[in-house]
Amino acid sequence: MLRSPEVLKVVQSATLFHGVAEPMLFQHLGDSVRLSLTAGETLLIPGQSNDTIYIILSGRLCVQAKASDVEPIAILGAGECVGEMSMLGTAPVSAYVVAASACDLLAINHAAMWALINSSHAAAHNMLNILTSRIRHTNEVAAESMEREHGYSADALIDELTGLYSKQWMQTKVERHLLRNLVGKRHCCLMLLEMDDYAQFVEQYGQLGGDQAIRNLAHTMLYCLRPDDQAGCHDGDQFSVFLPDTTLANAGLVAERLMRDAERSMVVLPSGDALPAVTISIGISAAHADDSPDKLYARARRALQLAQQDGGDCIRLM
């Protein structure tokens, strides 16, 4: 199945296989099969045993607590995976996974995935990052559910396009984490980042291309960031990241790594067509002892504006 050029492009761009050599992919994943789902079809249900990881080649999958008529916990697109949690001690499936649209998937059995992990440090590192992120997200969703049961009211928690936190919920999280860091007298920073020349990209490659570039950037962020970092949407093609226990200098290093990875990350359409990589501008603000979220955001916005005024594809600290 990997001999198909369009499948190979998506697999190579997938977070799970970032940095894994092509010959190793062919060696361990060559017998993987392609699976198609229609919109509304259920892939996984809670409690069932599962020995397969599914890579989304095209379309979207919803992860949800109930079979229907609920807000999704997450919406996953091309290059993302489901089924990896079952690799933890052959744990049963913990949530429904339903096709939000017609989907093509690559089905990889756990034995093949373990063989790849044992042979590739990059694959092992990627899997650890994904599992850590999934566990953290599951815990946060549980905590948020409890808050809402006790009367908390908010807009949607998850942005449908990227799978990241929505702007409203991200601002709530920043306020909470900022207070925690300031009370503990710990360094922390806020990063705002934006894709350069987004309007021109959409004009040249269409809204589908622009959406895929934004989704790809969100995936790159999640790959680069640490488990405790909080990433979410801000405005349009702009993202925010709260970096706890981080000095301004170290935040700059995180931003440099993110810029390099964004420039190397291939934007792949569901058709398999590859688009040019994008560049980003980043503004970072360090929290002050008497800061409020509004002040922190204002300085980060100013830093981002300076980066954009300097031509983009750069970082400004404030």
N, C-alpha and C positions, 0 to 999 in steps of 0.2 A: 504493500500500500504506500510506503514511503517513496516508491519510485515515481509516484505522481508528483510533478513539479509543484502544483498548487498546494498539495498536502504538505510536502516538505517545507515550503515557504512558511506556512502557518506553524508547523511544528518547531522549526528553528527560531521563530519569533516568540514562542510560548515561554512564559516565565519559568516553567518547570525545566526547560531544556536550554536556558540561557548559558552560553559558554561551553556546551557539550559538543565535542567534535562530531562532524557528520558521519565518519566511518563508525563511530561508536553507536550512533543512533540507528544506522542500518543494521549493525550487528545484533542489537538487543531488541529493537522495535520492528524489525522487518516483517514479523508475522502478525502484527496488529491488524485489526479489521476495521472497516468503515461501517458506521451505523447511521441510519437516517431516522429522524422523528418528525411527526407532523405537529403543528401547533396544538397545544393542549395535551399532548401525549405525556404520560408520566414515565420517567426513567428510573427513579429510585423512590422507595417508600420507607418510612421509619420502621426499624426493627428487622428488616430483611438483612441477610448476609450479603456481602459484596466482595468480590475479588478482582474488581476492574477499576482502573482509572480512565476517565473519559476526557479527552482533549477536544474542545469545541473548535471545529474547523470553520463553521459558518452558523449564523443564527444566534439565538440567545436562550439561556436556561434560567429559570427562576428557582431559587432555593427558598422554601417557605415552610412554616410550622404546621400548616394544615393543607389539605388536598386542594381546596379552592376557596375563592372569595376572601382572601386575606392579603395584606400587604406583604410583599416578598421581603425576606431577610436580606437577600442579595440578588442581583441580576448579573449574570456572567455572559461574556461575549467571546468572540474568536480569540484563541490563544490561551484561554483560561481552562481550568480543570475542575472536575468534581470526582468524588470517590476516593480521594487520597486519605481522608480521615479513617477509612476502614483498614488502612495499613497499620494503624496503631493497635497492635494486639488483636487483629482481625475483628475490630469493633463493628457492631451492626450499624446500619445507616441510621442517622439521627434526625433527618429532615426529609421532606418531600423535595424532589427535583423534577420540575415540570418544564416542558418546552414552551417558552413564551412565543416562539415563532418556529417555522420549519427549521430544522437543525441537521447539520452533518457533524458526526462525532468520530473520533479515532479511539477505539477501545483497546486499552493496553492492560493485559492481565498483571496482577501484582507480582507474580514470579519474574516476569520480564523486567518490571520496574525495579525490583530488588536487585536483580543482576546488574542493571545499569547503575544503580546507586553504589553497589560494591565496586564497580569498575571506574566510576567517575566522581572525583571530588566535587566538581561543579554541580552534578546532578544531586548529590547528597546535600550540598549547601542550599540549593534551590528548594529541595523538598523540606528541609528544616525550616527555612524562611516561610514557606507556604503554610506548613502545619502550625507554626507559631502564630502566624497572622490569623488563621482560621480559629484557633483556640481562643485567642484574645477577642476576636470579633464575637464569638459565641458567648463569652462571658459578658461582654458589653451589652449585647442584645438582651440577655437575661436581666441585667441590671436595669436597662432602659424599660423593659416590659414591666418590671416591678414599679418603677416610677410612674409609668402611665396608669397602672392599675390604681395607684394612690392619687390620681387626679391630675397628673402631668399632661398638659396639652401642648402639642407641637405639630409643625408641618411634617411631611415625610422625612424619615431619618436618612434614607438612602437616595442618592442621585441615580436616576434610571440609566443614564448614558454611561457613567463611569463606574458605578458600584461603590463610589466613595460616599462619605457622609455629606449630607446636604449642607447648604450654607447656614441655615438656621440652627441645625443641630451642632455643627462645627463651632459656631460662635458660643453656644452653651458649653461645649466641652473645653474650649479655650479659657473661658471665664473660670471654670472649675479648676482646671489644671494650673492656670496662672496663680490663683489664690493659694493652691497647695504648695507650689514652688516658692512663692514669696514668703509664706509663713515659715517654711522650712529653710529660708535664706539660701536657696539653691539657684544657680544660674539657669536661665531658660531663654529661648528665642522664638520669634515668630517669623516664618518665611512665607512670602507671597511670590508666586511664579506664574508666568504667562507665556504661552506660545507666541513666538515672533511671527508677524505678518499673517495672522490667522485669516483675515478677510481675503487677502490675495490667494492664500492656499485654497480656500473654499471657491473662489472665483475660478481658479484653474482646474481643480479636481472635483468640484461639486460638494454639496452638503454631506454626502456619504463619505467622501474623502476627508472632509473636515472632522466629522464625527469620529471616524476611525483614528485620525491623528490624535484627537483629544483622549479617546479611550486608550490608545497606545501609551500616551504620556502618563495617564493615571496608573497603568500597569507598571511602567518604568519607575514611577515614584514608589510604589509599594515594594518593588524589588530592592530599591536602594535604601529605603528607610529602615530604622531599627524597630523592633517590636513595640517599644513604648512611644514612638513618635506618632502623632495624630495628624492624619491627612484628610482633607475634605475639599469640596468645591467652594468657590468664593463668588465670583461673578463671571458668567459666560465661560470663556476659555481660561479663566484665572483660578488658581488653586491656592489653598493655604495649608501650611504645615506647622504644627506646634512641636518644638523640640525641647523636651524637658531635660534638666541636668546637662545643659549644653552652653558653653561659652560662645561668644560671638565669633571668635577665631575658629573654633571647632565647627560651628554652624556653616562657616565659609567653606570648610573642607567638605562637609556634606553636600553643599550646593555645587561645588566643583565636580564631585563624583556624579551627581545627578545630571549636570550639564553634559558631561562626557558620555554617559550612558544614553541620554536622550538623542544625542547626535549619532550614536551608533545603532540605535534601535530602528528596525525597518518597519514602516507602516504598510500593512498588508490588508487589502480589501477582501471581503468575503469571496469574491471571484478568484482570488489568488494573485491579482495584479499588485505589484509592489510600487509604492509611492516614495518620493524622497523623504529622508529623515528630516526632522524639524529641529529648530533651535529654540531656546527659551531665554527669557530674562528673569532675573531673580533679585528680589529685595529682601533684606533680612534686618530685623530690629531686635536688639537685646532688651530684656525686661529690666526696668528700674525698680527700686525698692518701693516707690509710691505709685506704681503704674496701675492703670485700669485697662481692660480690654480695648476700649476705644482709643486710648493713647497709643497702645502697642500696635494696633492695626494701622493707625494714622501714620506712624513712623515707618512701618513696613511698606505702606502704599507709597510714601514719598521716596523710599529707597528704590522701589520697583520703577517708579516714574523716572528716576535718575538713570537707572540701567537702560530703560527704553530710549531716553533722550540721547544717550551715548551710543546709540546704534543697535542696541539689542545684543543678544548672545553674550551677556556679561552679568556680573554680580555686583551689587552695591550693598554696603553694610551701613547701618545707622544705629 
